[in-house]
């Protein structure tokens, strides 16, 4: 059972911030409320991880990183994270149909062989991590994925898996299409730096 304080905020400042978010977004995303509760214990540090993983496009574009996050969430059957990251990926890439095709059947999706190979790697890492070995890394390298590209994809996999488990445990509310569109615009424009709010 989720504590009510997670949804309403833990102090006057946080409650005021939540009120502003509700006014402009429509509701407080579950990821914001979860990372803001006792933020000095977990939230502000994990929010930093999410920002680093999804907004440091050294080897991948922001859109590709969001596709990776949505793909991993789909593997984990986390509807909240799957839908949210897919919306952000569609906004970031301007290619919603491509994002949906990756999630529906990535092998037929119009994406690079490098991304295909890394998604193969991440599928195994997510579903059967004990089976991952040097041959899997080599397969990704052979399709053009550098070690840094793999590290960043693994980082995204980590934050997606972690948030997915939090979302499922706390029962994050799935926003409607109108709110999801606003959320995607905010996440694409500003990133995840303010995911955790002081209170």
C-alpha positions in Angstrom: 0.0 0.0 0.0 1.4 3.4 -1.0 1.7 6.0 1.7 -0.6 9.1 1.0 2.4 11.3 1.8 4.1 10.1 -1.3 1.3 11.6 -3.4 0.6 14.8 -1.5 4.2 15.8 -0.7 6.1 15.8 2.6 6.3 19.5 3.4 4.8 22.9 2.5 7.3 23.6 -0.2 6.9 20.2 -1.8 3.1 20.5 -1.6 3.2 23.9 -3.3 5.5 22.4 -6.0 3.1 19.5 -6.6 0.2 22.0 -6.9 2.1 23.9 -9.6 2.8 20.6 -11.5 -0.8 19.6 -11.3 -1.8 23.0 -12.6 0.4 22.9 -15.7 0.9 19.1 -16.4 -2.4 17.7 -15.1 -1.0 15.4 -12.4 2.2 14.7 -10.6 4.0 11.9 -12.4 4.7 8.9 -10.3 8.4 9.1 -11.0 8.5 12.6 -9.5 6.5 11.8 -6.3 8.5 8.6 -5.7 11.9 10.2 -6.1 10.8 13.3 -4.1 9.7 11.3 -1.0 12.7 11.4 1.4 14.7 12.6 -1.5 18.0 12.9 0.5 17.8 9.1 1.1 17.3 8.0 -2.5 15.5 10.3 -4.9 18.0 13.1 -5.6 20.8 10.6 -6.2 18.7 8.4 -8.5 17.3 11.4 -10.3 21.0 12.3 -11.1 21.5 8.8 -12.4 18.5 9.1 -14.7 19.7 12.5 -16.0 23.2 11.1 -16.7 22.0 7.9 -18.4 19.3 9.5 -20.6 20.7 13.0 -21.2 24.4 12.4 -21.9 24.2 11.6 -25.6 27.9 10.9 -26.3 27.4 7.8 -28.3 23.6 7.9 -28.8 21.1 10.5 -29.6 18.5 11.4 -26.9 15.9 9.8 -28.9 17.8 6.5 -29.2 18.4 6.5 -25.4 14.7 7.0 -24.8 14.0 4.1 -27.2 16.4 1.9 -25.2 14.6 2.9 -21.9 11.2 2.1 -23.5 12.4 -1.2 -24.9 13.8 -2.4 -21.5 10.5 -1.3 -19.8 8.5 -3.3 -22.4 10.7 -6.3 -21.6 9.9 -5.8 -17.9 6.2 -5.4 -18.7 6.1 -2.0 -16.9 3.3 -0.2 -18.7 4.0 3.1 -17.0 7.7 3.3 -18.0 7.1 1.7 -21.4 4.4 4.3 -22.3 6.2 7.3 -20.8 9.6 6.6 -22.5 7.9 5.7 -25.8 6.2 9.1 -25.7 9.4 10.9 -24.9 11.2 9.0 -27.6 8.6 9.9 -30.2 8.9 13.5 -29.2 12.7 13.5 -29.3 13.0 11.7 -32.6 9.9 13.0 -34.3 9.3 9.4 -35.5 6.5 7.9 -33.4 5.9 5.2 -35.9 9.5 4.0 -35.7 9.4 4.0 -31.9 6.2 1.9 -32.0 7.7 -0.5 -34.5 10.8 -1.1 -32.3 8.5 -2.0 -29.4 6.2 -4.2 -31.5 8.9 -6.0 -33.5 12.3 -4.4 -33.4 13.8 -6.8 -35.9 11.6 -5.3 -38.6 12.0 -1.8 -37.4 13.9 0.8 -39.5 16.8 1.3 -37.0 20.6 1.0 -37.4 22.2 -2.4 -37.1 24.2 -1.0 -34.2 21.1 -0.2 -32.2 19.6 -3.6 -33.2 22.6 -5.4 -31.9 22.6 -3.4 -28.6 18.9 -4.1 -28.1 19.7 -7.8 -28.6 22.4 -7.5 -25.9 20.0 -5.6 -23.5 17.3 -8.2 -24.0 19.6 -10.9 -22.8 21.0 -8.7 -20.0 17.4 -7.9 -18.8 15.8 -11.3 -19.1 18.6 -13.8 -18.6 21.6 -11.8 -17.2 23.3 -15.0 -16.0 23.7 -16.0 -19.6 25.5 -12.9 -20.8 29.1 -13.5 -21.8 32.0 -12.2 -23.9 30.3 -13.5 -27.1 27.4 -11.2 -26.6 29.7 -8.2 -26.2 31.6 -9.2 -29.3 28.3 -9.5 -31.3 27.4 -5.9 -30.4 31.0 -4.6 -31.2 30.9 -6.4 -34.6 27.9 -4.2 -35.5 29.7 -1.0 -34.6 28.8 -0.6 -30.9 31.8 0.8 -29.0 32.5 0.0 -25.4 31.3 3.4 -24.4 28.1 2.9 -26.3 27.5 -0.4 -24.5 28.2 1.2 -21.1 25.8 3.9 -21.7 23.1 1.5 -22.9 23.7 -0.7 -19.8 23.3 2.5 -17.7 20.0 3.2 -19.3 19.0 -0.4 -18.8 19.8 -0.1 -15.1 17.7 3.0 -14.5 14.8 1.7 -16.5 14.8 -1.6 -14.6 15.0 0.2 -11.3 12.3 2.7 -12.0 10.1 0.0 -13.5 10.2 -1.9 -10.3 9.4 1.2 -8.3 6.5 2.0 -10.7 5.0 -1.4 -10.3 5.5 -1.6 -6.6 3.8 1.8 -6.0 1.2 1.5 -8.8 2.1 4.6 -10.7 -1.0 6.1 -12.4 -0.8 5.9 -16.2 -1.5 9.4 -17.6 -4.0 10.0 -20.3 -2.9 11.0 -23.9 -3.2 14.7 -23.2 -1.1 14.7 -20.1 1.4 12.2 -21.6 2.0 14.7 -24.5 2.8 17.5 -22.0 5.1 15.2 -20.0 6.9 14.2 -23.2 7.5 17.8 -24.1 8.8 18.7 -20.6 11.1 15.6 -20.5 12.4 16.3 -24.0 12.9 20.0 -23.4 14.2 20.0 -19.8 15.4 16.5 -19.2 15.2 14.8 -15.8 17.3 17.1 -13.7 14.4 18.2 -11.5 12.8 14.8 -11.2 13.3 14.9 -7.4 11.8 18.0 -5.7 13.0 19.4 -2.3 10.3 19.5 0.4 
